[in-house]
Amino acid sequence: MWIPKIGELRGKILDEAHKSRYSIHPGTNKMYQDLKKEYWWPGMKNDVTEYVNKCLTCSLVKAKHQKPCGKMQPLPIPEWKWEEITMDFITKLPQTAKGNDTIWVIVDRLTKSAHFLPIHETSSSEKLAEIFIKEIVSRHGMPLSIVSGRDTRFTSRFWKKFNEAMGTRLNISTAYHPQTDGQSERTIQTLEDMLRACIIDFGGSWDSHLPLAEFSYNNSYHSTIGMPPFKILYGRICRTPVCWGEIGQKDFASLEVVKATSEKFDQIKARMKSAKDRQNHTRISEEEI
């Protein structure tokens, strides 16, 4: 849809794509990729960049980036969605009225889709196993492997026995995470920025914003896979006020859709391999210097 420069129409579209509860302050690239599927006007990318740079909320919440410690050793690219996952905790959060003070972040390494689960920091390994079955296994099945940090609940005898019985391989990261691809850490950083923006813009407790933060994360463009996680997970993105034009159900039973989905997975794996090769090239160049 071509948007003319009339009144505040373009500004309202930018506001909806950046500040609403369905978007929660995406970065320049994410916001532009989400908008360009539905709208166009001359200089739209520059307008998006200028809009994000002037956002006061973003200037308050966006974390600074620095070179990671140690050498990155990317893990093999997964073969199917939600077969290989990573998980970690965001701890020491303000305790809410429901008693939650921790977020359990679980990310699929292939589709980059994520679940953000509010829990208590004192939750036992038994309680985590119960939540894991209810929230993850019931939706995606039992994964083949899990990459996690060295939290005592992940290294406990019960958690090891539980996953062993389920046929899941545990990969516990070492100090500075040299054996992981940094997926959980990057997702956690994004989630923290989103929650800070929600508190600043909408107020309330952080756990009340968590469901929409999860929706926004999964429904927004992801640079590694070149599309939103929901699109590869379900075959299409979910409707929001920004994409109100996509109405109706698609036929997922046709052979064309099955073929298109397989092609998307091949494309995603190629993009992930390209990103992995760029990381290796950068590392080799730094070593030579």
Steps between C-alpha positions, in 0.01 A plus 500: 500500500647837395463756778471864385651783701168625635465630853636264765418171323863385464575603857205299633620192312850542646352543849295182465796300370732617777315600816194277518465201733524272195840631389680633814779714356673285234831615357538671165547184293218303666259791470582565133473131406158475671367817337622447145278194454190721529601860427729710284582866450808684367776505762315263735819330621658835587180604680506178704868551591439862601191404701679227699804723563273768647304261725570600861386165637748312280784727613421407861472123463730382220807322631849582380681231301860396540719225364424163663756334725669194358458339159157409369452136402160482326304179547385287203193630317182314618305283257146577621308748713503464880730198491800693633441782748687732734385624841608739770361717781454873556524529877482767775199671345260704719254261660150539360162458669495140376835434670698472174858628504663299218442437129584163343603570139478202262599545133481267200837509324353452150192724480627742773151493653496539877291452813534733799374327816459692831614290796632530857877505548459237771317257268648150530614275215182296550288813456696600188443155350127538562494845333717372213253221419200733529638790294753345258447126459122539463553746210815377326584154630815396683821649352801296397750730673505792744776759533490675837710689751646353817209586728477251787152394388634405156792307649294323767467124504122518452521720188764271349294188577182664369655585163679167480164324541352724228788427263632858499872582489615774738780738396611706797703805401834579662626834629459788249276269291764406236299192396171679433381727220388775738135458400353515852720793601398708197131417545520591869653836412219569251234396753646722771490799263138423408388470863672826596321672211166352612544626856594848374215521247219305665590462870396201711703194597735325259317164504179662372686602182679167448237330275496790252878530518522133397249559218685808376837322505370200303300711254785742413767467232811303607817579307654149524209318336386797289137491620294499821525174703122455479516491119727197489330340801140535376536594133384861548535789741218576742268796448572828678366854444801560272412200278120523520468419130579129546151365572382142468653155528751349263470145378780304667391167351616565145819351363611847392507621862692191611753553223530871580557422869779254416661758273486759780678262736772444240528877454526557875771238538693666218469839670610356834800337331585834337482676838716227654758535220511878555568443871783259420648740242489786750668285765777389262560860389531614864750221570711604200502859619 
